[in-house]
């Protein structure tokens, strides 16, 4: 028999993350939105921080990881992405 894994798509962080991209603000409210951002907005989809954020956000949706840890790792991956892009110019 197949096991059903519940996914908490509506999981939200207490305080959303605000990203500023090209003079526009983007609000990331939880791990589902963070995953979408990681997969669509990140130019370089690699690196230790990116991979940890991806895995922990997925785990948070499955209620296997703490939401605050997912948020912290997402912000870390975002900063890593920004510093990579800054250092290339």
PDB file with one MODEL, atoms N, CA, C and O in Angstrom:
MODEL        1
ATOM      1  N   UNK A   1       0.832  -1.174   0.000  1.00  0.00           N
ATOM      2  CA  UNK A   1       0.000   0.000   0.000  1.00  0.00           C
ATOM      3  C   UNK A   1       0.882   1.244   0.000  1.00  0.00           C
ATOM      4  O   UNK A   1       1.931   1.252   0.644  1.00  0.00           O
ATOM      5  N   UNK A   2       0.484   2.268  -0.694  1.00  0.00           N
ATOM      6  CA  UNK A   2       1.230   3.509  -0.794  1.00  0.00           C
ATOM      7  C   UNK A   2       0.948   4.408   0.396  1.00  0.00           C
ATOM      8  O   UNK A   2      -0.194   4.571   0.825  1.00  0.00           O
ATOM      9  N   UNK A   3       2.021   4.988   0.917  1.00  0.00           N
ATOM     10  CA  UNK A   3       1.882   5.909   2.045  1.00  0.00           C
ATOM     11  C   UNK A   3       1.633   7.325   1.526  1.00  0.00           C
ATOM     12  O   UNK A   3       2.281   7.765   0.577  1.00  0.00           O
ATOM     13  N   UNK A   4       0.708   8.026   2.140  1.00  0.00           N
ATOM     14  CA  UNK A   4       0.409   9.409   1.770  1.00  0.00           C
ATOM     15  C   UNK A   4       1.255  10.324   2.646  1.00  0.00           C
ATOM     16  O   UNK A   4       1.233  10.221   3.872  1.00  0.00           O
ATOM     17  N   UNK A   5       1.995  11.216   2.007  1.00  0.00           N
ATOM     18  CA  UNK A   5       2.828  12.169   2.733  1.00  0.00           C
ATOM     19  C   UNK A   5       2.129  13.523   2.706  1.00  0.00           C
ATOM     20  O   UNK A   5       1.999  14.128   1.641  1.00  0.00           O
ATOM     21  N   UNK A   6       1.677  14.007   3.859  1.00  0.00           N
ATOM     22  CA  UNK A   6       1.006  15.309   3.878  1.00  0.00           C
ATOM     23  C   UNK A   6       1.991  16.436   3.597  1.00  0.00           C
ATOM     24  O   UNK A   6       3.109  16.442   4.112  1.00  0.00           O
ATOM     25  N   UNK A   7       1.568  17.376   2.786  1.00  0.00           N
ATOM     26  CA  UNK A   7       2.378  18.533   2.431  1.00  0.00           C
ATOM     27  C   UNK A   7       1.651  19.791   2.907  1.00  0.00           C
ATOM     28  O   UNK A   7       0.475  19.995   2.607  1.00  0.00           O
ATOM     29  N   UNK A   8       2.365  20.618   3.646  1.00  0.00           N
ATOM     30  CA  UNK A   8       1.783  21.844   4.207  1.00  0.00           C
ATOM     31  C   UNK A   8       2.099  23.028   3.292  1.00  0.00           C
ATOM     32  O   UNK A   8       2.927  23.875   3.628  1.00  0.00           O
ATOM     33  N   UNK A   9       1.433  23.083   2.134  1.00  0.00           N
ATOM     34  CA  UNK A   9       1.672  24.161   1.181  1.00  0.00           C
ATOM     35  C   UNK A   9       1.355  25.527   1.766  1.00  0.00           C
ATOM     36  O   UNK A   9       1.909  26.532   1.321  1.00  0.00           O
ATOM     37  N   UNK A  10       0.484  25.578   2.746  1.00  0.00           N
ATOM     38  CA  UNK A  10       0.088  26.861   3.331  1.00  0.00           C
ATOM     39  C   UNK A  10       0.969  27.269   4.521  1.00  0.00           C
ATOM     40  O   UNK A  10       0.683  28.266   5.184  1.00  0.00           O
ATOM     41  N   UNK A  11       2.036  26.509   4.795  1.00  0.00           N
ATOM     42  CA  UNK A  11       2.926  26.862   5.908  1.00  0.00           C
ATOM     43  C   UNK A  11       3.509  28.250   5.676  1.00  0.00           C
ATOM     44  O   UNK A  11       3.989  28.559   4.585  1.00  0.00           O
ATOM     45  N   UNK A  12       3.464  29.073   6.700  1.00  0.00           N
ATOM     46  CA  UNK A  12       3.941  30.458   6.593  1.00  0.00           C
ATOM     47  C   UNK A  12       4.906  30.779   7.721  1.00  0.00           C
ATOM     48  O   UNK A  12       4.815  30.233   8.820  1.00  0.00           O
ATOM     49  N   UNK A  13       5.844  31.690   7.415  1.00  0.00           N
ATOM     50  CA  UNK A  13       6.739  32.203   8.428  1.00  0.00           C
ATOM     51  C   UNK A  13       6.024  33.313   9.186  1.00  0.00           C
ATOM     52  O   UNK A  13       5.155  33.987   8.632  1.00  0.00           O
ATOM     53  N   UNK A  14       6.386  33.502  10.443  1.00  0.00           N
ATOM     54  CA  UNK A  14       5.766  34.567  11.228  1.00  0.00           C
ATOM     55  C   UNK A  14       5.976  35.939  10.598  1.00  0.00           C
ATOM     56  O   UNK A  14       5.057  36.755  10.543  1.00  0.00           O
ATOM     57  N   UNK A  15       7.187  36.181  10.127  1.00  0.00           N
ATOM     58  CA  UNK A  15       7.531  37.435   9.457  1.00  0.00           C
ATOM     59  C   UNK A  15       8.086  37.074   8.079  1.00  0.00           C
ATOM     60  O   UNK A  15       9.067  36.335   7.992  1.00  0.00           O
ATOM     61  N   UNK A  16       7.483  37.578   7.007  1.00  0.00           N
ATOM     62  CA  UNK A  16       7.971  37.233   5.673  1.00  0.00           C
ATOM     63  C   UNK A  16       9.349  37.831   5.394  1.00  0.00           C
ATOM     64  O   UNK A  16       9.780  38.775   6.057  1.00  0.00           O
ATOM     65  N   UNK A  17      10.021  37.267   4.408  1.00  0.00           N
ATOM     66  CA  UNK A  17      11.312  37.779   3.949  1.00  0.00           C
ATOM     67  C   UNK A  17      11.032  38.752   2.808  1.00  0.00           C
ATOM     68  O   UNK A  17      10.249  38.455   1.906  1.00  0.00           O
ATOM     69  N   UNK A  18      11.670  39.904   2.855  1.00  0.00           N
ATOM     70  CA  UNK A  18      11.528  40.895   1.789  1.00  0.00           C
ATOM     71  C   UNK A  18      12.813  40.917   0.969  1.00  0.00           C
ATOM     72  O   UNK A  18      13.885  41.219   1.493  1.00  0.00           O
ATOM     73  N   UNK A  19      12.703  40.599  -0.308  1.00  0.00           N
ATOM     74  CA  UNK A  19      13.844  40.643  -1.212  1.00  0.00           C
ATOM     75  C   UNK A  19      13.700  41.871  -2.097  1.00  0.00           C
ATOM     76  O   UNK A  19      12.600  42.201  -2.540  1.00  0.00           O
ATOM     77  N   UNK A  20      14.806  42.541  -2.350  1.00  0.00           N
ATOM     78  CA  UNK A  20      14.803  43.682  -3.260  1.00  0.00           C
ATOM     79  C   UNK A  20      15.573  43.262  -4.504  1.00  0.00           C
ATOM     80  O   UNK A  20      16.770  42.979  -4.453  1.00  0.00           O
ATOM     81  N   UNK A  21      14.856  43.230  -5.621  1.00  0.00           N
ATOM     82  CA  UNK A  21      15.454  42.818  -6.884  1.00  0.00           C
ATOM     83  C   UNK A  21      15.108  43.853  -7.945  1.00  0.00           C
ATOM     84  O   UNK A  21      13.937  44.080  -8.247  1.00  0.00           O
ATOM     85  N   UNK A  22      16.132  44.474  -8.505  1.00  0.00           N
ATOM     86  CA  UNK A  22      15.953  45.474  -9.549  1.00  0.00           C
ATOM     87  C   UNK A  22      14.950  46.553  -9.125  1.00  0.00           C
ATOM     88  O   UNK A  22      14.016  46.875  -9.859  1.00  0.00           O
ATOM     89  N   UNK A  23      15.163  47.096  -7.937  1.00  0.00           N
ATOM     90  CA  UNK A  23      14.332  48.168  -7.370  1.00  0.00           C
ATOM     91  C   UNK A  23      12.882  47.762  -7.139  1.00  0.00           C
ATOM     92  O   UNK A  23      12.013  48.627  -7.024  1.00  0.00           O
ATOM     93  N   UNK A  24      12.607  46.471  -7.069  1.00  0.00           N
ATOM     94  CA  UNK A  24      11.271  45.970  -6.743  1.00  0.00           C
ATOM     95  C   UNK A  24      11.367  45.094  -5.504  1.00  0.00           C
ATOM     96  O   UNK A  24      12.345  44.375  -5.303  1.00  0.00           O
ATOM     97  N   UNK A  25      10.330  45.170  -4.682  1.00  0.00           N
ATOM     98  CA  UNK A  25      10.287  44.327  -3.493  1.00  0.00           C
ATOM     99  C   UNK A  25       9.486  43.074  -3.791  1.00  0.00           C
ATOM    100  O   UNK A  25       8.454  43.117  -4.460  1.00  0.00           O
ATOM    101  N   UNK A  26       9.982  41.962  -3.282  1.00  0.00           N
ATOM    102  CA  UNK A  26       9.292  40.684  -3.425  1.00  0.00           C
ATOM    103  C   UNK A  26       9.207  40.058  -2.041  1.00  0.00           C
ATOM    104  O   UNK A  26      10.218  39.919  -1.352  1.00  0.00           O
ATOM    105  N   UNK A  27       8.005  39.682  -1.640  1.00  0.00           N
ATOM    106  CA  UNK A  27       7.781  39.094  -0.322  1.00  0.00           C
ATOM    107  C   UNK A  27       7.709  37.583  -0.441  1.00  0.00           C
ATOM    108  O   UNK A  27       6.965  37.046  -1.261  1.00  0.00           O
ATOM    109  N   UNK A  28       8.492  36.903   0.388  1.00  0.00           N
ATOM    110  CA  UNK A  28       8.491  35.442   0.452  1.00  0.00           C
ATOM    111  C   UNK A  28       7.917  35.090   1.826  1.00  0.00           C
ATOM    112  O   UNK A  28       8.511  35.399   2.859  1.00  0.00           O
ATOM    113  N   UNK A  29       6.761  34.445   1.818  1.00  0.00           N
ATOM    114  CA  UNK A  29       6.002  34.240   3.059  1.00  0.00           C
ATOM    115  C   UNK A  29       6.175  32.865   3.705  1.00  0.00           C
ATOM    116  O   UNK A  29       5.762  32.670   4.848  1.00  0.00           O
ATOM    117  N   UNK A  30       6.772  31.918   2.998  1.00  0.00           N
ATOM    118  CA  UNK A  30       6.927  30.584   3.561  1.00  0.00           C
ATOM    119  C   UNK A  30       7.765  29.698   2.664  1.00  0.00           C
ATOM    120  O   UNK A  30       8.248  30.142   1.623  1.00  0.00           O
ATOM    121  N   UNK A  31       7.941  28.444   3.060  1.00  0.00           N
ATOM    122  CA  UNK A  31       8.816  27.549   2.315  1.00  0.00           C
ATOM    123  C   UNK A  31       8.344  27.236   0.896  1.00  0.00           C
ATOM    124  O   UNK A  31       9.181  26.998   0.025  1.00  0.00           O
ATOM    125  N   UNK A  32       7.043  27.227   0.632  1.00  0.00           N
ATOM    126  CA  UNK A  32       6.570  26.973  -0.736  1.00  0.00           C
ATOM    127  C   UNK A  32       6.981  28.111  -1.661  1.00  0.00           C
ATOM    128  O   UNK A  32       7.436  27.867  -2.779  1.00  0.00           O
ATOM    129  N   UNK A  33       6.824  29.355  -1.206  1.00  0.00           N
ATOM    130  CA  UNK A  33       7.241  30.500  -2.008  1.00  0.00           C
ATOM    131  C   UNK A  33       8.762  30.551  -2.127  1.00  0.00           C
ATOM    132  O   UNK A  33       9.293  30.955  -3.162  1.00  0.00           O
ATOM    133  N   UNK A  34       9.460  30.143  -1.073  1.00  0.00           N
ATOM    134  CA  UNK A  34      10.927  30.111  -1.117  1.00  0.00           C
ATOM    135  C   UNK A  34      11.401  29.097  -2.164  1.00  0.00           C
ATOM    136  O   UNK A  34      12.335  29.371  -2.918  1.00  0.00           O
ATOM    137  N   UNK A  35      10.766  27.943  -2.206  1.00  0.00           N
ATOM    138  CA  UNK A  35      11.121  26.947  -3.227  1.00  0.00           C
ATOM    139  C   UNK A  35      10.902  27.486  -4.631  1.00  0.00           C
ATOM    140  O   UNK A  35      11.738  27.298  -5.515  1.00  0.00           O
ATOM    141  N   UNK A  36       9.785  28.150  -4.830  1.00  0.00           N
ATOM    142  CA  UNK A  36       9.499  28.733  -6.142  1.00  0.00           C
ATOM    143  C   UNK A  36      10.575  29.756  -6.512  1.00  0.00           C
ATOM    144  O   UNK A  36      11.056  29.780  -7.645  1.00  0.00           O
ATOM    145  N   UNK A  37      10.941  30.585  -5.560  1.00  0.00           N
ATOM    146  CA  UNK A  37      11.971  31.591  -5.784  1.00  0.00           C
ATOM    147  C   UNK A  37      13.319  30.930  -6.084  1.00  0.00           C
ATOM    148  O   UNK A  37      14.020  31.349  -7.005  1.00  0.00           O
ATOM    149  N   UNK A  38      13.678  29.917  -5.326  1.00  0.00           N
ATOM    150  CA  UNK A  38      14.939  29.207  -5.554  1.00  0.00           C
ATOM    151  C   UNK A  38      14.996  28.621  -6.962  1.00  0.00           C
ATOM    152  O   UNK A  38      16.035  28.660  -7.621  1.00  0.00           O
ATOM    153  N   UNK A  39      13.893  28.092  -7.404  1.00  0.00           N
ATOM    154  CA  UNK A  39      13.868  27.405  -8.701  1.00  0.00           C
ATOM    155  C   UNK A  39      13.684  28.332  -9.894  1.00  0.00           C
ATOM    156  O   UNK A  39      14.048  27.968 -11.013  1.00  0.00           O
ATOM    157  N   UNK A  40      13.133  29.515  -9.684  1.00  0.00           N
ATOM    158  CA  UNK A  40      12.856  30.392 -10.829  1.00  0.00           C
ATOM    159  C   UNK A  40      13.677  31.674 -10.839  1.00  0.00           C
ATOM    160  O   UNK A  40      14.000  32.179 -11.914  1.00  0.00           O
ATOM    161  N   UNK A  41      14.024  32.210  -9.684  1.00  0.00           N
ATOM    162  CA  UNK A  41      14.688  33.511  -9.628  1.00  0.00           C
ATOM    163  C   UNK A  41      16.200  33.431  -9.465  1.00  0.00           C
ATOM    164  O   UNK A  41      16.899  34.404  -9.748  1.00  0.00           O
ATOM    165  N   UNK A  42      16.716  32.296  -9.017  1.00  0.00           N
ATOM    166  CA  UNK A  42      18.147  32.172  -8.802  1.00  0.00           C
ATOM    167  C   UNK A  42      18.829  31.843 -10.123  1.00  0.00           C
ATOM    168  O   UNK A  42      18.494  30.858 -10.780  1.00  0.00           O
ATOM    169  N   UNK A  43      19.784  32.675 -10.499  1.00  0.00           N
ATOM    170  CA  UNK A  43      20.509  32.463 -11.745  1.00  0.00           C
ATOM    171  C   UNK A  43      21.355  31.200 -11.638  1.00  0.00           C
ATOM    172  O   UNK A  43      21.343  30.357 -12.535  1.00  0.00           O
ATOM    173  N   UNK A  44      22.086  31.078 -10.539  1.00  0.00           N
ATOM    174  CA  UNK A  44      22.925  29.898 -10.306  1.00  0.00           C
ATOM    175  C   UNK A  44      22.213  28.982  -9.319  1.00  0.00           C
ATOM    176  O   UNK A  44      22.085  29.300  -8.136  1.00  0.00           O
ATOM    177  N   UNK A  45      21.765  27.870  -9.811  1.00  0.00           N
ATOM    178  CA  UNK A  45      21.034  26.925  -8.968  1.00  0.00           C
ATOM    179  C   UNK A  45      21.977  25.823  -8.500  1.00  0.00           C
ATOM    180  O   UNK A  45      21.806  24.644  -8.809  1.00  0.00           O
ATOM    181  N   UNK A  46      22.980  26.261  -7.740  1.00  0.00           N
ATOM    182  CA  UNK A  46      23.960  25.326  -7.206  1.00  0.00           C
ATOM    183  C   UNK A  46      24.631  25.975  -6.004  1.00  0.00           C
ATOM    184  O   UNK A  46      24.384  27.137  -5.679  1.00  0.00           O
ATOM    185  N   UNK A  47      25.465  25.211  -5.372  1.00  0.00           N
ATOM    186  CA  UNK A  47      26.204  25.702  -4.214  1.00  0.00           C
ATOM    187  C   UNK A  47      25.656  25.120  -2.929  1.00  0.00           C
ATOM    188  O   UNK A  47      24.496  24.713  -2.865  1.00  0.00           O
ATOM    189  N   UNK A  48      26.493  25.083  -1.907  1.00  0.00           N
ATOM    190  CA  UNK A  48      26.096  24.466  -0.632  1.00  0.00           C
ATOM    191  C   UNK A  48      24.872  25.123  -0.004  1.00  0.00           C
ATOM    192  O   UNK A  48      23.958  24.428   0.439  1.00  0.00           O
ATOM    193  N   UNK A  49      24.845  26.456   0.039  1.00  0.00           N
ATOM    194  CA  UNK A  49      23.713  27.144   0.678  1.00  0.00           C
ATOM    195  C   UNK A  49      22.430  26.922  -0.119  1.00  0.00           C
ATOM    196  O   UNK A  49      21.367  26.716   0.467  1.00  0.00           O
ATOM    197  N   UNK A  50      22.517  26.962  -1.442  1.00  0.00           N
ATOM    198  CA  UNK A  50      21.347  26.726  -2.300  1.00  0.00           C
ATOM    199  C   UNK A  50      20.786  25.330  -2.056  1.00  0.00           C
ATOM    200  O   UNK A  50      19.582  25.164  -1.863  1.00  0.00           O
ATOM    201  N   UNK A  51      21.659  24.330  -2.066  1.00  0.00           N
ATOM    202  CA  UNK A  51      21.211  22.942  -1.887  1.00  0.00           C
ATOM    203  C   UNK A  51      20.603  22.711  -0.508  1.00  0.00           C
ATOM    204  O   UNK A  51      19.591  22.022  -0.379  1.00  0.00           O
ATOM    205  N   UNK A  52      21.218  23.284   0.519  1.00  0.00           N
ATOM    206  CA  UNK A  52      20.645  23.144   1.873  1.00  0.00           C
ATOM    207  C   UNK A  52      19.284  23.804   1.958  1.00  0.00           C
ATOM    208  O   UNK A  52      18.351  23.235   2.526  1.00  0.00           O
ATOM    209  N   UNK A  53      19.160  25.001   1.398  1.00  0.00           N
ATOM    210  CA  UNK A  53      17.878  25.710   1.438  1.00  0.00           C
ATOM    211  C   UNK A  53      16.802  24.918   0.709  1.00  0.00           C
ATOM    212  O   UNK A  53      15.685  24.779   1.206  1.00  0.00           O
ATOM    213  N   UNK A  54      17.132  24.407  -0.452  1.00  0.00           N
ATOM    214  CA  UNK A  54      16.178  23.618  -1.229  1.00  0.00           C
ATOM    215  C   UNK A  54      15.699  22.405  -0.426  1.00  0.00           C
ATOM    216  O   UNK A  54      14.497  22.160  -0.317  1.00  0.00           O
ATOM    217  N   UNK A  55      16.635  21.659   0.127  1.00  0.00           N
ATOM    218  CA  UNK A  55      16.285  20.443   0.880  1.00  0.00           C
ATOM    219  C   UNK A  55      15.492  20.746   2.148  1.00  0.00           C
ATOM    220  O   UNK A  55      14.537  20.036   2.465  1.00  0.00           O
ATOM    221  N   UNK A  56      15.874  21.783   2.868  1.00  0.00           N
ATOM    222  CA  UNK A  56      15.192  22.086   4.133  1.00  0.00           C
ATOM    223  C   UNK A  56      13.816  22.703   3.882  1.00  0.00           C
ATOM    224  O   UNK A  56      12.887  22.458   4.651  1.00  0.00           O
ATOM    225  N   UNK A  57      13.672  23.493   2.829  1.00  0.00           N
ATOM    226  CA  UNK A  57      12.339  24.025   2.505  1.00  0.00           C
ATOM    227  C   UNK A  57      11.390  22.885   2.121  1.00  0.00           C
ATOM    228  O   UNK A  57      10.222  22.885   2.510  1.00  0.00           O
ATOM    229  N   UNK A  58      11.894  21.924   1.362  1.00  0.00           N
ATOM    230  CA  UNK A  58      11.079  20.743   1.043  1.00  0.00           C
ATOM    231  C   UNK A  58      10.705  19.980   2.314  1.00  0.00           C
ATOM    232  O   UNK A  58       9.562  19.556   2.479  1.00  0.00           O
ATOM    233  N   UNK A  59      11.676  19.813   3.203  1.00  0.00           N
ATOM    234  CA  UNK A  59      11.415  19.111   4.465  1.00  0.00           C
ATOM    235  C   UNK A  59      10.410  19.884   5.321  1.00  0.00           C
ATOM    236  O   UNK A  59       9.575  19.274   5.988  1.00  0.00           O
ATOM    237  N   UNK A  60      10.478  21.203   5.310  1.00  0.00           N
ATOM    238  CA  UNK A  60       9.528  22.013   6.089  1.00  0.00           C
ATOM    239  C   UNK A  60       8.107  21.832   5.571  1.00  0.00           C
ATOM    240  O   UNK A  60       7.161  21.801   6.358  1.00  0.00           O
ATOM    241  N   UNK A  61       7.947  21.712   4.261  1.00  0.00           N
ATOM    242  CA  UNK A  61       6.612  21.473   3.699  1.00  0.00           C
ATOM    243  C   UNK A  61       6.059  20.114   4.118  1.00  0.00           C
ATOM    244  O   UNK A  61       4.846  19.930   4.210  1.00  0.00           O
ATOM    245  N   UNK A  62       6.959  19.165   4.371  1.00  0.00           N
ATOM    246  CA  UNK A  62       6.545  17.841   4.831  1.00  0.00           C
ATOM    247  C   UNK A  62       6.484  17.768   6.363  1.00  0.00           C
ATOM    248  O   UNK A  62       6.282  16.696   6.933  1.00  0.00           O
ATOM    249  N   UNK A  63       6.660  18.918   7.018  1.00  0.00           N
ATOM    250  CA  UNK A  63       6.682  19.025   8.493  1.00  0.00           C
ATOM    251  C   UNK A  63       7.803  18.190   9.096  1.00  0.00           C
ATOM    252  O   UNK A  63       7.672  17.670  10.204  1.00  0.00           O
ATOM    253  N   UNK A  64       8.897  18.064   8.366  1.00  0.00           N
ATOM    254  CA  UNK A  64      10.061  17.310   8.834  1.00  0.00           C
ATOM    255  C   UNK A  64      11.194  18.235   9.270  1.00  0.00           C
ATOM    256  O   UNK A  64      12.233  17.767   9.735  1.00  0.00           O
ATOM    257  N   UNK A  65      11.002  19.526   9.125  1.00  0.00           N
ATOM    258  CA  UNK A  65      12.007  20.507   9.518  1.00  0.00           C
ATOM    259  C   UNK A  65      11.306  21.754  10.039  1.00  0.00           C
ATOM    260  O   UNK A  65      10.155  22.029   9.697  1.00  0.00           O
ATOM    261  N   UNK A  66      12.004  22.485  10.853  1.00  0.00           N
ATOM    262  CA  UNK A  66      11.465  23.697  11.458  1.00  0.00           C
ATOM    263  C   UNK A  66      11.347  24.812  10.414  1.00  0.00           C
ATOM    264  O   UNK A  66      12.244  24.998   9.592  1.00  0.00           O
ATOM    265  N   UNK A  67      10.251  25.537  10.456  1.00  0.00           N
ATOM    266  CA  UNK A  67      10.033  26.635   9.513  1.00  0.00           C
ATOM    267  C   UNK A  67      11.100  27.724   9.643  1.00  0.00           C
ATOM    268  O   UNK A  67      11.538  28.282   8.637  1.00  0.00           O
ATOM    269  N   UNK A  68      11.518  28.028  10.862  1.00  0.00           N
ATOM    270  CA  UNK A  68      12.522  29.069  11.060  1.00  0.00           C
ATOM    271  C   UNK A  68      13.879  28.669  10.490  1.00  0.00           C
ATOM    272  O   UNK A  68      14.620  29.521  10.000  1.00  0.00           O
ATOM    273  N   UNK A  69      14.209  27.390  10.551  1.00  0.00           N
ATOM    274  CA  UNK A  69      15.459  26.905   9.959  1.00  0.00           C
ATOM    275  C   UNK A  69      15.385  27.040   8.440  1.00  0.00           C
ATOM    276  O   UNK A  69      16.356  27.454   7.807  1.00  0.00           O
ATOM    277  N   UNK A  70      14.246  26.696   7.856  1.00  0.00           N
ATOM    278  CA  UNK A  70      14.064  26.840   6.407  1.00  0.00           C
ATOM    279  C   UNK A  70      14.211  28.301   6.002  1.00  0.00           C
ATOM    280  O   UNK A  70      14.832  28.606   4.984  1.00  0.00           O
ATOM    281  N   UNK A  71      13.645  29.196   6.790  1.00  0.00           N
ATOM    282  CA  UNK A  71      13.739  30.631   6.491  1.00  0.00           C
ATOM    283  C   UNK A  71      15.188  31.095   6.546  1.00  0.00           C
ATOM    284  O   UNK A  71      15.651  31.798   5.647  1.00  0.00           O
ATOM    285  N   UNK A  72      15.902  30.710   7.589  1.00  0.00           N
ATOM    286  CA  UNK A  72      17.300  31.099   7.748  1.00  0.00           C
ATOM    287  C   UNK A  72      18.151  30.583   6.583  1.00  0.00           C
ATOM    288  O   UNK A  72      18.982  31.319   6.050  1.00  0.00           O
ATOM    289  N   UNK A  73      17.951  29.342   6.194  1.00  0.00           N
ATOM    290  CA  UNK A  73      18.738  28.777   5.098  1.00  0.00           C
ATOM    291  C   UNK A  73      18.370  29.403   3.758  1.00  0.00           C
ATOM    292  O   UNK A  73      19.233  29.556   2.894  1.00  0.00           O
ATOM    293  N   UNK A  74      17.107  29.767   3.571  1.00  0.00           N
ATOM    294  CA  UNK A  74      16.711  30.464   2.349  1.00  0.00           C
ATOM    295  C   UNK A  74      17.408  31.829   2.269  1.00  0.00           C
ATOM    296  O   UNK A  74      17.947  32.187   1.222  1.00  0.00           O
ATOM    297  N   UNK A  75      17.400  32.587   3.367  1.00  0.00           N
ATOM    298  CA  UNK A  75      18.052  33.896   3.386  1.00  0.00           C
ATOM    299  C   UNK A  75      19.557  33.743   3.140  1.00  0.00           C
ATOM    300  O   UNK A  75      20.152  34.550   2.426  1.00  0.00           O
ATOM    301  N   UNK A  76      20.165  32.727   3.719  1.00  0.00           N
ATOM    302  CA  UNK A  76      21.585  32.461   3.507  1.00  0.00           C
ATOM    303  C   UNK A  76      21.867  32.179   2.035  1.00  0.00           C
ATOM    304  O   UNK A  76      22.836  32.694   1.477  1.00  0.00           O
ATOM    305  N   UNK A  77      21.029  31.369   1.408  1.00  0.00           N
ATOM    306  CA  UNK A  77      21.199  31.063  -0.022  1.00  0.00           C
ATOM    307  C   UNK A  77      21.030  32.318  -0.867  1.00  0.00           C
ATOM    308  O   UNK A  77      21.752  32.509  -1.845  1.00  0.00           O
ATOM    309  N   UNK A  78      20.092  33.165  -0.500  1.00  0.00           N
ATOM    310  CA  UNK A  78      19.880  34.410  -1.233  1.00  0.00           C
ATOM    311  C   UNK A  78      21.121  35.294  -1.150  1.00  0.00           C
ATOM    312  O   UNK A  78      21.561  35.853  -2.155  1.00  0.00           O
ATOM    313  N   UNK A  79      21.681  35.418   0.049  1.00  0.00           N
ATOM    314  CA  UNK A  79      22.881  36.229   0.217  1.00  0.00           C
ATOM    315  C   UNK A  79      24.074  35.638  -0.535  1.00  0.00           C
ATOM    316  O   UNK A  79      24.886  36.376  -1.094  1.00  0.00           O
ATOM    317  N   UNK A  80      24.178  34.316  -0.546  1.00  0.00           N
ATOM    318  CA  UNK A  80      25.242  33.669  -1.308  1.00  0.00           C
ATOM    319  C   UNK A  80      25.096  33.987  -2.795  1.00  0.00           C
ATOM    320  O   UNK A  80      26.078  34.284  -3.476  1.00  0.00           O
ATOM    321  N   UNK A  81      23.874  33.921  -3.285  1.00  0.00           N
ATOM    322  CA  UNK A  81      23.595  34.224  -4.699  1.00  0.00           C
ATOM    323  C   UNK A  81      23.983  35.670  -5.008  1.00  0.00           C
ATOM    324  O   UNK A  81      24.639  35.942  -6.013  1.00  0.00           O
ATOM    325  N   UNK A  82      23.574  36.590  -4.142  1.00  0.00           N
ATOM    326  CA  UNK A  82      23.884  38.007  -4.361  1.00  0.00           C
ATOM    327  C   UNK A  82      25.394  38.245  -4.338  1.00  0.00           C
ATOM    328  O   UNK A  82      25.905  39.003  -5.162  1.00  0.00           O
ATOM    329  N   UNK A  83      26.111  37.616  -3.420  1.00  0.00           N
ATOM    330  CA  UNK A  83      27.554  37.843  -3.334  1.00  0.00           C
ATOM    331  C   UNK A  83      28.263  37.223  -4.544  1.00  0.00           C
ATOM    332  O   UNK A  83      29.255  37.780  -5.013  1.00  0.00           O
ATOM    333  N   UNK A  84      27.790  36.107  -5.050  1.00  0.00           N
ATOM    334  CA  UNK A  84      28.385  35.518  -6.252  1.00  0.00           C
ATOM    335  C   UNK A  84      28.233  36.460  -7.424  1.00  0.00           C
ATOM    336  O   UNK A  84      29.182  36.679  -8.177  1.00  0.00           O
ATOM    337  N   UNK A  85      27.041  37.022  -7.587  1.00  0.00           N
ATOM    338  CA  UNK A  85      26.784  37.928  -8.705  1.00  0.00           C
ATOM    339  C   UNK A  85      27.590  39.207  -8.562  1.00  0.00           C
ATOM    340  O   UNK A  85      28.075  39.753  -9.553  1.00  0.00           O
ATOM    341  N   UNK A  86      27.736  39.692  -7.326  1.00  0.00           N
ATOM    342  CA  UNK A  86      28.497  40.914  -7.083  1.00  0.00           C
ATOM    343  C   UNK A  86      29.977  40.689  -7.381  1.00  0.00           C
ATOM    344  O   UNK A  86      30.626  41.553  -7.971  1.00  0.00           O
ATOM    345  N   UNK A  87      30.514  39.544  -6.982  1.00  0.00           N
ATOM    346  CA  UNK A  87      31.933  39.254  -7.165  1.00  0.00           C
ATOM    347  C   UNK A  87      32.298  38.993  -8.629  1.00  0.00           C
ATOM    348  O   UNK A  87      33.473  39.072  -8.985  1.00  0.00           O
ATOM    349  N   UNK A  88      31.331  38.687  -9.472  1.00  0.00           N
ATOM    350  CA  UNK A  88      31.602  38.443 -10.877  1.00  0.00           C
ATOM    351  C   UNK A  88      31.729  39.737 -11.673  1.00  0.00           C
ATOM    352  O   UNK A  88      32.283  39.741 -12.773  1.00  0.00           O
ATOM    353  N   UNK A  89      31.219  40.831 -11.124  1.00  0.00           N
ATOM    354  CA  UNK A  89      31.256  42.089 -11.874  1.00  0.00           C
ATOM    355  C   UNK A  89      32.520  42.861 -11.624  1.00  0.00           C
ATOM    356  O   UNK A  89      32.703  43.943 -12.183  1.00  0.00           O
TER     357      UNK A  89
ENDMDL
END
